[in-house]
Amino acid sequence: MSDIKKLTILHSNDMHGAFLPEMKDGKETGGLTRLSGYVSKVRSEEENVIYAVAGDMFRGSIIDAEYQGLSTIDLMNMLAPDVVTLGNHEADYGMGHLLFLEKCAKFPIINANLFVTMNNARLFQPYLNIDVADGMRVLFIGILTEDVLASAKTEKLIGTFIDVEEVAKEVGVICDNYRNTGTDLTVLLTHIGIEADRELAKLLDPDWGVDLIIGGHTHTFMEEPEIVNGVPIVQAGTGTSIIGRLDLEVDCDANEIASLKWQCIPINEDTAPKDAIMEELLDSYRTQTDTKYKRVVTRWARKLTHPRREQETEMGNLYADALAWDASFDLMILGSGSIRKTELGPIIEYQDMLENTPFDDALYMLEVTGDQLKRMVQYVLRDEAWEGHTEFYQFSKGFHVKYRKSTRTIEEFTWQGREIAPDDRLKIALQNYHYKNFDEFFHVPLEEVKQNMRPRVVATSVNNIYEEYFSTNDRLDAHVEGRIEIVE
């Protein structure tokens, strides 16, 4: 008779500083106080429980930004996950600071594929064996997305395996060395996105014994696990208003999953009690940040939205126009991902403003030809864009592109109502992150563009521009007006 044991794995991903609850449909929803309450509740009800976090604890909250992640680590210490893997935004405050934060964490942080380029030494523990109450052993391996390189281009001594095939080989190395007869379950805790998870699953050798992939990065909401190459893949959306729950029966003789039930549990007042200690700690941070940041900057004409990155949006147009306001360049090309909230307004507090655009950096001006700009936009609108796994952009007033998906062609490409000719010249602006990753994000060599004009910094802080624009222009409004026109 097989030795069948029960195991519950709770998992979150892409929490992005969603520490405070919101009211939805008349119910208090999400927030660390209730998330912690739910985790504690399950830990008290079930014998074998593991809580795993698949990256991106940081960014999205003024509480996180004000303390550069230290507050997040403090709050996560209270939440007490059993294992955490790194997400790309864990590197936002710099790799040196990340290594400092890791020392402050009272929970294990794993990553198998960040290394020092000089000697291939890993920066973090690549795996973790967790022994649960009744003798079951679970092996977790942490894998990070290649985006960490995009956010840390100046970190010349740090590298990562960015090719999924190389990642698969590294999983094989760890399984061959650290998965033994005492390992009952092997889990990949990834932050590479659902598409890359599928690719990775296809490349896994069944003899490595990987039983499960718990992922993050693409903020994917799933109704059921996706099975690829016999490996279930799960991901639990984003934020703290939801948590994934796996109830497993593990065959400890065969070292495999005998049965699996997965669901996403909403975190609200019906499902999760409050953790009073977590609430007290959270209130101490909120009191300090409210004193500094809770002041009204402006009132918009109405609530504006940014529902999806892969389309023109109301907030995208407003923010792109704000940066192009009284500017020395023609066209602002604003990364859609730099706007973090799906809706905002009409009252805009300073805290709202900073949380909506947390990636405050410099603005670069470049000159491009019409041909170069068209190649850039053509690449941005490639097929992968509609799956949400690539960089996408919002454009300031005056620009229009009509793109037909079925033929992958640009049918209209105008500036201020006139077709852009190949030899036309336009001055464009990009935030530092997109300028530093120009070749990768636009598939046009930056060195080629530099031949037109030496790029230069035209502003040192985009948030300085937003604050000035919002505070001097009351009742701002914006609409989707066909700057980006996508037809089937």
Secondary structure, DSSP 8 states (H G I E B T S, - for coil): ---EEEEEEEEE---TT--S-EEETTEEE--HHHHHHHHHHHHHH-SSEEEEEES--SSS-HHHHHTTTHHHHHHHHHH--SEEE--GGGGTT-HHHHHHHHHH-SS-EE-SSEEETTTTEESSB-EEEEE-TTS-EEEEEEEE-THHHHTTTT-TTEEE--SHHHHHHHHHHHHHHH--TT--EEEEEEES-HHHHHHHHHH--GGG---EEE--SS--B-SS-EEETTEEEE-B-SSSSEEEEEEEEEETTTTEEEEEEEEEEE-BTTT----HHHHHHHHHHHHHHHHHH--EEEE-SS-EE---SSS--HHHHHHHHHHHTT-SSSEEEEEGGG---SEE-SEEEHHHHHHHS-----EEEEEEEHHHHHHHHHHHTSGGGGGT-S--EEE-TTEEEEEETTTTEEEEEEETTEE--TT-EEEEEEEHHHHHTHHHHHSS-HHHHHTTS--EEEES-HHHHHHHHHHHSTT------SSEEEE-
